[in-house]
Amino acid sequence: MEMNFLAIVVAAVSALVVGFIWYNPKVFGNAWMQAADMTEDKMKGANMAKIFILAFIFAILLAMSIMPMVIHQMGAFSLTGGDVANALPSYEAFMNDYQDAFRTYKHGAFHGVLAGVFIALPILGTNALFERKSAKYILINSGYWIVTMGIMGAIICGWK
């Protein structure tokens, strides 16, 4: 089982694309600015190249961490210590039987959404509570990550 770097990169790019749409003023952008206490003046002067480069790097890290959640065969791969050349013959037999089991876009999206609900939402929600942000702020930002992780999961799991 090898990591599909193209799927990782496309999944990472999808996070930026979804963010461009999600935080557009015609979607949730204006509501987010209000909930985040953000103004046009506060946004001016930001180093957007730095922001997007770091966001892309973080999205790559996230895509790599989602991979074992959405591709169940990664569990069997991990048992070999990452060295399938020295794995027992049962590994090859198992992979021959199950290498494509649950490797669909739909299945990846399902697990990506679960990761968004059970990982991203609690983290963002906890931070927002201590930052004294509103439920609206939590829902907008968590909603973005739930949708994004669903799309990332679909790409990573379904892309073979």
Secondary structure by P-SEA (a helix, b strand, c coil): cccaaaaaaaaaaaaaaaaaaaaccccaaaaaaaaaccccccccccaaaaaaaaaaaaaaaaaaaaccccccaaaaaaaaccccccccaaaaaaaaacccccccaaaaaaaaaaaaaacaaaaaaaaaaaacccaaaaaaaaaaaaaaaaaaaaaaaacc
